[in-house]
Amino acid sequence: QVQLVESGGGLVQAGGSLRLSCAASGRTFSSYDMAWFRQAPGKEREFVAVIRWTGRSTYYADSVKGRFTISRDNAENTVYLQMNSLKPEDTAVYYCAAQYPRIGSTWYRTRANEYDYWGQGTQVTVSS
């Protein structure tokens, strides 16, 4: 089992940058695929990015591709989301999530119900 705590959210102007962190407890962090999701008011939770447990593979939602970068430091039990060129539509509560890797042809998972472990979220607000 793993516990997740996000940090780094805040208020930023459009075009600015933020770096979110998700600190995980437990010795098995390096065994999990780690993902970021976000949820805006009145909307469903949506996938943002995922990184494989090895750190060698990533996958992004089209809406953030080229602007956001997910990374991880297994020695520090932390996953990051670097967000550049932020837009007002990026405003949401951002959550990190963890799940054991899936064996199969498609390693990445983009649906919230495919993840068992969640943090409490951190608010990101982008002003225009």
C-alpha positions in Angstrom: 0.0 0.0 0.0 1.1 3.6 -0.6 0.1 7.0 0.8 0.3 10.0 -1.5 0.6 13.7 -0.6 0.6 16.4 -3.4 2.1 19.9 -3.1 3.1 22.8 -5.3 -0.2 24.1 -6.4 -1.1 27.8 -6.4 -2.2 30.8 -8.4 -0.3 31.6 -11.6 -0.9 33.9 -14.6 -1.6 32.4 -18.0 1.7 31.5 -19.7 3.4 30.8 -16.4 4.7 27.6 -14.9 4.2 25.5 -11.8 5.8 22.3 -10.6 3.7 19.8 -8.6 5.2 17.2 -6.4 3.7 14.0 -5.0 5.5 12.4 -2.1 4.8 8.7 -1.5 5.3 6.8 1.7 6.2 3.1 1.7 9.2 1.2 0.4 7.5 0.0 -2.8 7.1 3.3 -4.5 9.4 2.2 -7.4 7.0 -0.7 -8.1 4.1 1.6 -9.0 3.1 3.3 -12.2 2.3 6.9 -11.2 -0.2 9.2 -12.8 -1.6 12.8 -12.5 -5.3 13.5 -12.9 -7.2 16.8 -12.6 -10.7 17.7 -11.8 -12.3 21.1 -12.5 -15.5 22.2 -10.8 -18.5 20.4 -12.3 -16.4 18.2 -14.4 -15.3 14.6 -14.2 -11.8 13.7 -13.1 -9.6 13.6 -16.2 -6.3 12.0 -17.0 -3.2 14.2 -17.4 -0.1 12.1 -17.5 1.4 8.8 -16.4 4.9 7.5 -15.9 5.9 3.8 -15.8 7.5 2.4 -12.7 10.8 2.3 -14.4 10.6 5.9 -15.3 11.5 5.1 -18.9 8.0 5.5 -20.4 5.5 8.3 -20.2 2.1 9.1 -21.8 0.2 12.3 -21.9 -3.3 13.6 -22.6 -3.4 15.5 -25.9 -4.5 18.7 -24.0 -1.2 18.9 -22.1 1.3 17.3 -24.5 4.2 19.5 -25.2 3.5 21.7 -22.2 3.6 19.3 -19.2 6.3 16.9 -18.2 6.0 14.0 -15.7 9.0 12.6 -14.0 9.9 10.6 -11.0 12.7 10.2 -8.5 12.5 6.7 -7.1 15.2 7.4 -4.5 13.1 10.3 -3.2 9.8 8.5 -3.5 8.5 11.4 -5.5 6.7 12.0 -8.8 6.6 15.5 -10.4 4.5 17.3 -12.9 6.2 20.3 -14.5 3.6 22.5 -16.0 4.6 25.2 -18.5 2.6 27.6 -20.7 -0.3 27.3 -18.4 -3.8 28.2 -19.6 -6.9 29.2 -17.7 -8.5 25.9 -18.8 -5.7 24.1 -16.8 -7.4 25.3 -13.6 -8.4 22.3 -11.5 -7.5 20.3 -8.4 -4.6 18.0 -9.4 -4.4 14.5 -8.0 -1.6 12.0 -8.1 -2.5 8.3 -8.3 -0.6 5.0 -8.1 -1.3 1.5 -9.4 0.7 -1.6 -9.9 1.9 -2.1 -13.5 -0.3 -3.9 -15.9 1.0 -6.8 -18.0 -0.2 -6.5 -21.5 0.2 -4.7 -24.8 -0.8 -1.3 -23.4 1.0 -0.4 -20.2 -0.6 3.0 -19.5 -4.0 3.5 -17.9 -6.0 6.7 -18.4 -9.2 6.0 -16.4 -9.5 7.1 -12.8 -11.2 3.8 -11.8 -8.1 1.9 -12.9 -6.1 3.5 -10.0 -6.4 2.3 -6.4 -4.3 4.9 -4.5 -4.9 8.6 -4.5 -3.6 11.7 -2.9 -5.8 14.5 -1.4 -5.2 16.9 -4.3 -3.6 20.3 -4.8 -5.4 23.3 -6.3 -4.0 25.0 -9.4 -5.6 28.2 -10.6 -4.5 29.9 -13.8 -5.7 33.5 -14.2 -6.2 35.1 -17.6 
